[in-house]
């Protein structure tokens, strides 16, 4: 015996499968874009932190014959910011430096394409790097 009103079931099933397919494509494509952007942010954060960690207090370094390395926090922050500017990374940056280390935090957002259909317009992405100067021979 057949049910009388089966006409709409196929449409609902196709719509459901379409939403699932868009979700999977969104995760694959938009997720990959977010991963690649995060990798770019991490590279920029690492480069900026390392550049900042090269700005040592030279007077203290020479006075200790190279055995005591102290960062110049102001110069370290400026150098890290300069490197971020050269990379042209369009994110929010936070640079903190003290006499021991430089920390660079980058935060950005990737606009979505496929996930926008499901109501997700952007994905937050961040990276962090910490660098310290080394004393003695490399």
BELRAZI-V152567 format. One record per backbone hydrogen bond with DSSP energy under -1.0 kcal/mol. NH is the residue of the N-H (numbers start at 1). CO is the residue of the C=O. If there is no record, write none. Layout:
{{NH/CO} {NH/CO}}
This chain:
{{12/8} {13/9} {14/10} {15/11} {16/12} {17/13} {18/14} {19/15} {20/16} {21/17} {22/18} {23/19} {24/20} {25/21} {26/22} {27/23} {28/24} {29/25} {30/26} {32/28} {33/29} {34/30} {35/31} {36/32} {37/33} {38/34} {39/35} {40/36} {41/37} {42/38} {43/39} {44/40} {45/41} {46/42} {47/43} {48/44} {49/45} {50/46} {51/47} {52/48} {53/49} {55/52} {56/54} {57/70} {58/56} {61/57} {62/58} {63/59} {64/60} {65/62} {66/61} {67/64} {71/99} {72/55} {76/72} {77/73} {78/74} {79/75} {80/76} {81/77} {82/78} {83/79} {84/80} {85/81} {86/82} {87/83} {88/84} {89/84} {91/89} {92/107} {94/105} {96/103} {98/101} {102/131} {103/96} {104/129} {105/94} {106/127} {107/92} {108/125} {110/123} {112/121} {117/114} {119/116} {120/115} {123/110} {125/108} {127/106} {129/104} {131/102} {136/66}}
